[in-house]
Amino acid sequence: MSKDDQILHSAVAGKAPAKEEASPSAFKLFFEEVAGIAQFTGHFFRELIKPPYEFKEFAKQAYLIGYKTLPLVGITGFIMGLVLTIQSRPTLSEFGAESWIPAMVSVSIVREIGPVITALIFAGKVGSGIGAELASMKVTEQIDAMEVSGINPFNYVVVTRVMAAMLMLPVLVIISDAIGLYGSYVGVNIKGDVSFHLYFLQAFEKLEFADVIPATIKTFVFGLAIGIIGCFKGYNSNKGTEGVGEAANSAVVIGSLCVFIIDMIAVQVTTLIYN
């Protein structure tokens, strides 16, 4: 009997047709996701202080996350500084303010552009990689095998990766900022002739601790958020091989969104503190 016939038969018999089960609303799914991430974060901080400490695995993940990401971050930083300088020069030339290019670019890169762009690149490469790797381990039952072997899989798999992401991202941001300033120096010398010493003297003249310290602190939070979300998506994947791609994709999307949210909060807090 078709669905229409069932409804007609129920109506003739004086019975109301059975209602289909309603799918969970978007708000419910959102709050369940937020609660899951919060619970996962609390579990991470509890396991962080518990021995044994997996120093070898942490060093391995720091190498994979930091060193392997360095070429992409370096190229991005150089292009970022070069393009920012080339695009800013015509406008500043109209006001005779070309000498302000080094100071403007240095403050822009160190305070905002460098940390955010590098964190987005980090989320795209590292966040997706962690999510896909842990989801693959879940599918192939490697995490279950660790539990059977008496190894704490959360400590070995999650804590090491999150700590490596949290500590490597600030280092990558500092290197990216330095390469970006060099790219700006190259951009200035495309249509001019400024010595290396003079350019960096002008660039660092306008930088203050109020620019450097908040920008560095928030990169630790960026790394923590990207690592937590990548591990959460991979560790809780339960859709087989399909969940591997889903975990990688959602880790990038949610990680990038968290970078913008954290940056917005950090800017407001910094403004309140220093103003």
Secondary structure by P-SEA (a helix, b strand, c coil): ccaaaaaaaaaaaccccccccccccaaaaaaaaaaaaaaaaaaaaaaccccccaaaaaaaaaaaacccaaaaaaaaaaaaaaaaaaaaaaaaaaaccccaaaaaaaaaaaccaaaaaaaaaaaacaaaaaaaaaaaaaaaaaaaaaaaacccccccccaaaaaaaaaaaaaaaaaaaaaaaaaaaaaaaccccccaaaaaaaaaccccccccaaaaaaaaaaaaaaaaaaaaaaaacccaaaaaaaaaaaaaaaaaaaaaaaaaaaaaaaaaaac
